[in-house]
Amino acid sequence: MFENNRLTKILNIEYPIIQGGMAGVSEAVLTAAVSNAGGLGVIGSGFASPEWLRAEIKKTKELTTKPFGINLLMQNPKVADLIKVIIEEKVPVVFTGGGNPLPILPYLKQAGIKVIPVVPTIRLASKMEQSGVDAVVVEGLESGGHIGENTTFCLVSQASKIVKNIPLIAAGGIYDGTTFAAAFVLGAEGVQMGTKFMASSECQIHENYKKAIVDANDEDVTVIGRFTGHPIRAIKNKLTDNLKKMEDKNPFPEEINSERFAGSKGMANIDLMPLLSGISAGGIKDVRSCREIIEEIIFDAEKILQRGKDFLN
């Protein structure tokens, strides 16, 4: 079904499924598991050091011979050093977020590295295409962590009419064959999933965190920190309740920032840590291996898309 898919050809992968590069979550074991299952695993570098990133890249190479990527947070003050590591280690693809990737684009392209920005608006998706990137991810507010203002449904549909020369990747709220198929019907050529892969056996987050995702329904996922200009989507717990109460008092943003990660070192106590999660948690009901996740999504999506073709014929 994906023989003529531009994204699988560009990335040299079997299925057009990308694992979101989640800082603090996406490390070597998860990345390799997704790549070995036919998707593209992505290491989330976040605010990590160059030494950490090099170690994770080397560990990933020990666990898979398949392509994998790095997610670069442009706000990391050491981003230039991270890029040196990526080029030296010959990582095939880089995803960017949290800032303008255009200044680093020439260095990565010169090294033969594919560049795929993650953006929250159609204007930026068009700008990235014009700037010569290899593909672009449009991420809707259904996603976990930092969110934008537009829905995946509208972003993908509208962006697909503008972004023509490179593959368009949908992110936010995608977790099964139905949502995968919907993204393709709307015009995407691939999907990026984060929360779904957090609920995988290979993901290294605490089992209590995974249980919170599996147990959540749609009303258990909320948004905090809107007044700071950097809202975050997470599963409700004692920490989000406390933050909501602080927001009601109209505090300084610094007060929220200092409180947000209070108690996060107690990883087993999920009441005291930010359980970043997308709305898709409401539809995730078990923990499976990355291979099982990908194979089930592809199997179900192919049946759904084929039914659509049969209906039209």
C-alpha positions as a Markdown table, in Angstrom:
| # | Residue | x | y | z |
|---|---|---|---|---|
| 1 | Met | 0.0 | 0.0 | 0.0 |
| 2 | Phe | 2.9 | 2.4 | 0.7 |
| 3 | Glu | 5.1 | 1.5 | -2.3 |
| 4 | Asn | 4.5 | 5.0 | -3.8 |
| 5 | Asn | 4.5 | 6.9 | -0.5 |
| 6 | Arg | 7.0 | 9.8 | -0.7 |
| 7 | Leu | 7.7 | 9.8 | 3.0 |
| 8 | Thr | 8.7 | 6.1 | 3.2 |
| 9 | Lys | 11.0 | 6.6 | 0.2 |
| 10 | Ile | 12.6 | 9.7 | 1.6 |
| 11 | Leu | 13.2 | 8.1 | 5.0 |
| 12 | Asn | 13.9 | 4.6 | 3.8 |
| 13 | Ile | 11.3 | 3.1 | 6.2 |
| 14 | Glu | 8.6 | 0.5 | 5.7 |
| 15 | Tyr | 5.6 | 2.4 | 7.2 |
| 16 | Pro | 4.9 | 6.2 | 7.3 |
| 17 | Ile | 4.7 | 6.2 | 11.1 |
| 18 | Ile | 7.1 | 8.5 | 13.0 |
| 19 | Gln | 7.5 | 8.3 | 16.8 |
| 20 | Gly | 7.4 | 11.8 | 18.3 |
| 21 | Gly | 10.7 | 13.0 | 19.7 |
| 22 | Met | 9.6 | 13.6 | 23.3 |
| 23 | Ala | 12.3 | 15.1 | 25.5 |
| 24 | Gly | 12.8 | 12.9 | 28.6 |
| 25 | Val | 10.9 | 10.0 | 27.1 |
| 26 | Ser | 12.3 | 9.3 | 23.6 |
| 27 | Glu | 15.7 | 7.6 | 24.2 |
| 28 | Ala | 17.6 | 4.8 | 22.6 |
| 29 | Val | 15.4 | 1.8 | 23.6 |
| 30 | Leu | 12.1 | 3.3 | 22.4 |
| 31 | Thr | 13.7 | 4.8 | 19.3 |
| 32 | Ala | 15.3 | 1.5 | 18.2 |
| 33 | Ala | 12.1 | -0.4 | 18.9 |
| 34 | Val | 10.0 | 1.8 | 16.6 |
| 35 | Ser | 12.6 | 1.7 | 13.8 |
| 36 | Asn | 12.9 | -2.1 | 14.1 |
| 37 | Ala | 9.1 | -2.3 | 13.7 |
| 38 | Gly | 9.2 | -0.5 | 10.4 |
| 39 | Gly | 8.5 | 3.1 | 11.5 |
| 40 | Leu | 11.0 | 5.9 | 12.3 |
| 41 | Gly | 12.2 | 6.2 | 15.9 |
| 42 | Val | 13.3 | 9.6 | 17.1 |
| 43 | Ile | 15.5 | 10.6 | 20.0 |
| 44 | Gly | 14.2 | 13.6 | 21.8 |
| 45 | Ser | 17.2 | 15.8 | 22.7 |
| 46 | Gly | 15.3 | 18.5 | 24.5 |
| 47 | Phe | 17.8 | 20.5 | 26.7 |
| 48 | Ala | 20.2 | 17.6 | 26.8 |
| 49 | Ser | 24.0 | 17.9 | 26.5 |
| 50 | Pro | 26.0 | 16.9 | 23.5 |
| 51 | Glu | 27.6 | 14.1 | 25.6 |
| 52 | Trp | 24.1 | 12.6 | 26.4 |
| 53 | Leu | 23.0 | 12.8 | 22.8 |
| 54 | Arg | 26.1 | 11.1 | 21.5 |
| 55 | Ala | 25.7 | 8.3 | 24.0 |
| 56 | Glu | 22.1 | 7.8 | 23.0 |
| 57 | Ile | 22.9 | 7.8 | 19.3 |
| 58 | Lys | 25.6 | 5.1 | 19.8 |
| 59 | Lys | 23.3 | 3.0 | 22.0 |
| 60 | Thr | 20.5 | 3.3 | 19.3 |
| 61 | Lys | 23.0 | 2.1 | 16.6 |
| 62 | Glu | 23.7 | -0.9 | 18.8 |
| 63 | Leu | 20.0 | -1.8 | 19.0 |
| 64 | Thr | 19.0 | -1.2 | 15.3 |
| 65 | Thr | 20.5 | -1.0 | 11.8 |
| 66 | Lys | 17.4 | 0.8 | 10.6 |
| 67 | Pro | 17.2 | 4.6 | 10.1 |
| 68 | Phe | 16.3 | 6.8 | 13.0 |
| 69 | Gly | 16.1 | 10.5 | 13.7 |
| 70 | Ile | 16.8 | 13.2 | 16.3 |
| 71 | Asn | 14.4 | 15.9 | 17.5 |
| 72 | Leu | 16.2 | 19.2 | 18.0 |
| 73 | Leu | 14.7 | 21.8 | 20.4 |
| 74 | Met | 15.9 | 25.1 | 18.9 |
| 75 | Gln | 15.7 | 26.7 | 22.4 |
| 76 | Asn | 18.5 | 24.6 | 23.6 |
| 77 | Pro | 21.5 | 26.9 | 24.1 |
| 78 | Lys | 23.8 | 24.1 | 23.0 |
| 79 | Val | 22.0 | 23.4 | 19.8 |
| 80 | Ala | 25.1 | 24.1 | 17.7 |
| 81 | Asp | 27.1 | 21.5 | 19.6 |
| 82 | Leu | 24.2 | 19.0 | 19.2 |
| 83 | Ile | 24.3 | 19.6 | 15.5 |
| 84 | Lys | 28.0 | 18.8 | 15.4 |
| 85 | Val | 27.3 | 15.5 | 17.1 |
| 86 | Ile | 24.5 | 14.7 | 14.7 |
| 87 | Ile | 26.7 | 15.4 | 11.7 |
| 88 | Glu | 29.6 | 13.4 | 13.1 |
| 89 | Glu | 27.4 | 10.4 | 13.9 |
| 90 | Lys | 25.8 | 10.6 | 10.5 |
| 91 | Val | 22.2 | 10.6 | 11.8 |
| 92 | Pro | 20.0 | 10.5 | 8.6 |
| 93 | Val | 17.1 | 12.8 | 9.7 |
| 94 | Val | 16.5 | 15.7 | 12.1 |
| 95 | Phe | 13.2 | 17.0 | 13.3 |
| 96 | Thr | 13.1 | 20.6 | 14.7 |
| 97 | Gly | 10.7 | 22.3 | 17.0 |
| 98 | Gly | 10.5 | 25.2 | 19.5 |
| 99 | Gly | 12.1 | 27.8 | 17.2 |
| 100 | Asn | 13.3 | 28.8 | 13.8 |
| 101 | Pro | 15.3 | 26.0 | 12.1 |
| 102 | Leu | 16.3 | 28.0 | 9.0 |
| 103 | Pro | 19.7 | 29.2 | 10.3 |
| 104 | Ile | 20.8 | 25.5 | 10.8 |
| 105 | Leu | 19.3 | 24.2 | 7.6 |
| 106 | Pro | 22.3 | 24.7 | 5.3 |
| 107 | Tyr | 24.7 | 22.9 | 7.7 |
| 108 | Leu | 22.4 | 19.8 | 8.0 |
| 109 | Lys | 21.6 | 19.7 | 4.2 |
| 110 | Gln | 25.3 | 20.0 | 3.3 |
| 111 | Ala | 25.9 | 17.0 | 5.5 |
| 112 | Gly | 23.2 | 15.0 | 3.6 |
| 113 | Ile | 20.8 | 15.0 | 6.5 |
| 114 | Lys | 17.0 | 15.2 | 5.9 |
| 115 | Val | 15.3 | 18.1 | 7.8 |
| 116 | Ile | 11.7 | 17.9 | 8.9 |
| 117 | Pro | 10.4 | 20.8 | 11.0 |
| 118 | Val | 7.4 | 20.4 | 13.3 |
| 119 | Val | 5.1 | 23.5 | 13.0 |
| 120 | Pro | 1.7 | 24.5 | 14.5 |
| 121 | Thr | 0.4 | 26.7 | 11.6 |
| 122 | Ile | -0.2 | 26.4 | 7.9 |
| 123 | Arg | 1.8 | 29.7 | 7.3 |
| 124 | Leu | 4.8 | 28.1 | 8.8 |
| 125 | Ala | 4.3 | 24.8 | 6.9 |
| 126 | Ser | 4.3 | 26.8 | 3.7 |
| 127 | Lys | 7.4 | 28.8 | 4.7 |
| 128 | Met | 9.3 | 25.6 | 5.5 |
| 129 | Glu | 8.4 | 24.1 | 2.1 |
| 130 | Gln | 9.7 | 27.2 | 0.4 |
| 131 | Ser | 12.9 | 27.0 | 2.4 |
| 132 | Gly | 13.8 | 23.6 | 1.1 |
| 133 | Val | 13.1 | 21.2 | 3.9 |
| 134 | Asp | 12.4 | 17.5 | 3.1 |
| 135 | Ala | 9.0 | 17.2 | 4.7 |
| 136 | Val | 7.0 | 19.0 | 7.3 |
| 137 | Val | 4.9 | 18.0 | 10.4 |
| 138 | Val | 1.8 | 20.0 | 11.2 |
| 139 | Glu | 0.9 | 19.4 | 14.8 |
| 140 | Gly | -2.6 | 20.1 | 16.2 |
| 141 | Leu | -3.6 | 21.1 | 19.7 |
| 142 | Glu | -4.7 | 17.5 | 20.4 |
| 143 | Ser | -1.1 | 16.6 | 21.0 |
| 144 | Gly | 0.6 | 16.3 | 24.4 |
| 145 | Gly | 3.1 | 18.8 | 25.9 |
| 146 | His | 3.3 | 22.3 | 24.4 |
| 147 | Ile | 0.4 | 22.9 | 22.1 |
| 148 | Gly | -0.7 | 25.4 | 19.5 |
| 149 | Glu | -4.2 | 26.8 | 18.7 |
| 150 | Asn | -5.4 | 24.8 | 15.6 |
| 151 | Thr | -6.8 | 21.3 | 15.4 |
| 152 | Thr | -5.1 | 18.5 | 13.5 |
| 153 | Phe | -8.3 | 18.0 | 11.4 |
| 154 | Cys | -8.2 | 21.6 | 10.1 |
| 155 | Leu | -4.4 | 21.9 | 9.9 |
| 156 | Val | -3.9 | 18.8 | 7.7 |
| 157 | Ser | -6.8 | 19.5 | 5.4 |
| 158 | Gln | -5.8 | 23.1 | 4.8 |
| 159 | Ala | -2.1 | 22.5 | 4.6 |
| 160 | Ser | -2.5 | 19.7 | 2.1 |
| 161 | Lys | -3.9 | 22.2 | -0.4 |
| 162 | Ile | -0.8 | 24.4 | 0.0 |
| 163 | Val | 2.1 | 22.1 | 0.7 |
| 164 | Lys | 2.5 | 20.1 | -2.5 |
| 165 | Asn | 6.2 | 19.5 | -3.2 |
| 166 | Ile | 7.1 | 17.7 | 0.0 |
| 167 | Pro | 5.4 | 15.1 | 2.2 |
| 168 | Leu | 2.9 | 16.4 | 4.8 |
| 169 | Ile | 2.9 | 14.6 | 8.2 |
| 170 | Ala | 0.0 | 14.8 | 10.6 |
| 171 | Ala | 0.5 | 14.9 | 14.4 |
| 172 | Gly | -1.9 | 15.3 | 17.3 |
| 173 | Gly | -4.6 | 12.9 | 18.3 |
| 174 | Ile | -3.4 | 10.0 | 16.1 |
| 175 | Tyr | -3.3 | 6.6 | 17.9 |
| 176 | Asp | -5.1 | 3.9 | 15.9 |
| 177 | Gly | -6.0 | 2.7 | 12.4 |
| 178 | Thr | -9.0 | 5.0 | 12.2 |
| 179 | Thr | -7.1 | 8.2 | 13.1 |
| 180 | Phe | -4.2 | 7.1 | 10.8 |
| 181 | Ala | -6.6 | 6.6 | 7.9 |
| 182 | Ala | -8.3 | 9.9 | 8.7 |
| 183 | Ala | -5.0 | 11.7 | 8.4 |
| 184 | Phe | -4.4 | 10.2 | 5.0 |
| 185 | Val | -7.9 | 11.1 | 3.8 |
| 186 | Leu | -7.3 | 14.7 | 4.8 |
| 187 | Gly | -4.1 | 14.8 | 2.7 |
| 188 | Ala | -1.2 | 13.6 | 4.9 |
| 189 | Glu | 1.4 | 11.2 | 3.7 |
| 190 | Gly | 2.5 | 10.1 | 7.1 |
| 191 | Val | 1.7 | 10.5 | 10.8 |
| 192 | Gln | 3.7 | 11.3 | 14.0 |
| 193 | Met | 2.6 | 9.7 | 17.3 |
| 194 | Gly | 3.8 | 10.4 | 20.8 |
| 195 | Thr | 1.3 | 9.4 | 23.5 |
| 196 | Lys | 0.6 | 6.1 | 21.8 |
| 197 | Phe | 4.3 | 5.1 | 21.9 |
| 198 | Met | 4.5 | 6.2 | 25.6 |
| 199 | Ala | 2.0 | 3.3 | 26.2 |
| 200 | Ser | 4.5 | 0.8 | 24.8 |
| 201 | Ser | 6.4 | -1.9 | 26.6 |
| 202 | Glu | 9.7 | -0.5 | 25.3 |
| 203 | Cys | 9.1 | 3.1 | 26.6 |
| 204 | Gln | 11.2 | 3.8 | 29.7 |
| 205 | Ile | 8.7 | 5.9 | 31.6 |
| 206 | His | 7.4 | 4.6 | 34.9 |
| 207 | Glu | 4.7 | 2.0 | 34.8 |
| 208 | Asn | 2.5 | 4.2 | 36.9 |
| 209 | Tyr | 2.7 | 6.9 | 34.1 |
| 210 | Lys | 1.7 | 4.3 | 31.5 |
| 211 | Lys | -1.2 | 3.2 | 33.7 |
| 212 | Ala | -2.4 | 6.8 | 34.0 |
| 213 | Ile | -2.5 | 7.0 | 30.2 |
| 214 | Val | -4.3 | 3.7 | 29.8 |
| 215 | Asp | -6.8 | 4.6 | 32.6 |
| 216 | Ala | -7.5 | 8.1 | 31.3 |
| 217 | Asn | -10.6 | 9.2 | 29.4 |
| 218 | Asp | -11.1 | 12.3 | 27.3 |
| 219 | Glu | -12.1 | 14.4 | 30.3 |
| 220 | Asp | -9.0 | 13.4 | 32.3 |
| 221 | Val | -6.7 | 15.3 | 29.9 |
| 222 | Thr | -6.4 | 19.1 | 30.5 |
| 223 | Val | -4.4 | 22.1 | 29.5 |
| 224 | Ile | -2.4 | 24.2 | 32.0 |
| 225 | Gly | -0.4 | 27.4 | 31.8 |
| 226 | Arg | -2.4 | 29.1 | 29.1 |
| 227 | Phe | -1.8 | 32.6 | 30.5 |
| 228 | Thr | 2.0 | 32.1 | 30.1 |
| 229 | Gly | 1.6 | 31.9 | 26.4 |
| 230 | His | 3.1 | 28.3 | 26.5 |
| 231 | Pro | 0.1 | 26.1 | 27.3 |
| 232 | Ile | 0.8 | 22.4 | 28.1 |
| 233 | Arg | -1.6 | 19.4 | 27.7 |
| 234 | Ala | -1.3 | 16.8 | 30.5 |
| 235 | Ile | -3.4 | 14.2 | 32.4 |
| 236 | Lys | -5.1 | 15.7 | 35.5 |
| 237 | Asn | -3.5 | 15.0 | 38.8 |
| 238 | Lys | -2.7 | 16.8 | 42.0 |
| 239 | Leu | 0.0 | 18.9 | 40.3 |
| 240 | Thr | -2.4 | 20.2 | 37.6 |
| 241 | Asp | -5.0 | 20.9 | 40.2 |
| 242 | Asn | -2.5 | 23.0 | 42.1 |
| 243 | Leu | -1.4 | 24.8 | 39.0 |
| 244 | Lys | -5.0 | 25.6 | 38.1 |
| 245 | Lys | -5.5 | 27.1 | 41.5 |
| 246 | Met | -2.4 | 29.2 | 41.0 |
| 247 | Glu | -3.6 | 30.4 | 37.6 |
| 248 | Asp | -6.9 | 31.6 | 39.2 |
| 249 | Lys | -4.7 | 34.0 | 41.3 |
| 250 | Asn | -3.1 | 35.5 | 38.2 |
| 251 | Pro | 0.5 | 34.8 | 39.3 |
| 252 | Phe | 3.7 | 35.8 | 37.5 |
| 253 | Pro | 4.7 | 33.2 | 34.9 |
| 254 | Glu | 7.9 | 32.5 | 36.9 |
| 255 | Glu | 5.7 | 31.2 | 39.7 |
| 256 | Ile | 4.1 | 28.7 | 37.5 |
| 257 | Asn | 7.4 | 27.6 | 36.0 |
| 258 | Ser | 8.9 | 26.9 | 39.4 |
| 259 | Glu | 5.9 | 25.0 | 40.5 |
| 260 | Arg | 5.3 | 23.0 | 37.4 |
| 261 | Phe | 7.9 | 20.4 | 38.0 |
| 262 | Ala | 7.8 | 20.3 | 41.7 |
| 263 | Gly | 8.1 | 16.7 | 42.9 |
| 264 | Ser | 8.9 | 15.4 | 39.4 |
| 265 | Lys | 11.8 | 13.4 | 40.8 |
| 266 | Gly | 9.4 | 11.1 | 42.6 |
| 267 | Met | 8.7 | 9.3 | 39.3 |
| 268 | Ala | 6.5 | 6.6 | 41.0 |
| 269 | Asn | 4.2 | 9.3 | 42.6 |
| 270 | Ile | 2.3 | 10.4 | 39.5 |
| 271 | Asp | 0.3 | 12.9 | 41.5 |
| 272 | Leu | 3.4 | 15.1 | 41.8 |
| 273 | Met | 4.7 | 15.1 | 38.3 |
| 274 | Pro | 3.5 | 16.5 | 35.0 |
| 275 | Leu | 1.9 | 13.7 | 33.0 |
| 276 | Leu | 2.3 | 15.2 | 29.6 |
| 277 | Ser | -0.2 | 13.5 | 27.3 |
| 278 | Gly | -2.3 | 14.0 | 24.2 |
| 279 | Ile | -6.1 | 13.7 | 24.1 |
| 280 | Ser | -5.6 | 10.4 | 22.4 |
| 281 | Ala | -5.0 | 8.9 | 25.9 |
| 282 | Gly | -8.7 | 8.5 | 26.1 |
| 283 | Gly | -8.6 | 6.0 | 23.3 |
| 284 | Ile | -5.5 | 4.0 | 24.5 |
| 285 | Lys | -6.6 | 1.0 | 26.6 |
| 286 | Asp | -3.5 | -1.2 | 26.9 |
| 287 | Val | 0.3 | -1.3 | 26.7 |
| 288 | Arg | 1.7 | -3.1 | 23.7 |
| 289 | Ser | 5.1 | -3.5 | 22.0 |
| 290 | Cys | 6.0 | -1.0 | 19.4 |
| 291 | Arg | 5.8 | -3.7 | 16.7 |
| 292 | Glu | 2.2 | -4.7 | 17.8 |
| 293 | Ile | 1.2 | -1.0 | 17.8 |
| 294 | Ile | 2.5 | -0.3 | 14.3 |
| 295 | Glu | 1.3 | -3.6 | 12.8 |
| 296 | Glu | -2.2 | -3.2 | 14.2 |
| 297 | Ile | -2.5 | 0.4 | 13.0 |
| 298 | Ile | -1.4 | -0.5 | 9.5 |
| 299 | Phe | -3.7 | -3.5 | 9.3 |
| 300 | Asp | -6.7 | -1.6 | 10.5 |
| 301 | Ala | -6.0 | 1.5 | 8.4 |
| 302 | Glu | -5.6 | -0.5 | 5.2 |
| 303 | Lys | -9.0 | -2.1 | 5.7 |
| 304 | Ile | -10.6 | 1.3 | 6.4 |
| 305 | Leu | -9.0 | 2.9 | 3.3 |
| 306 | Gln | -9.9 | 0.0 | 1.1 |
| 307 | Arg | -13.5 | 0.2 | 2.2 |
| 308 | Gly | -13.4 | 3.8 | 1.2 |
| 309 | Lys | -12.1 | 2.9 | -2.3 |
| 310 | Asp | -14.7 | 0.2 | -2.7 |
| 311 | Phe | -17.5 | 2.6 | -1.7 |
| 312 | Leu | -16.4 | 5.2 | -4.2 |
| 313 | Asn | -16.2 | 2.5 | -6.9 |
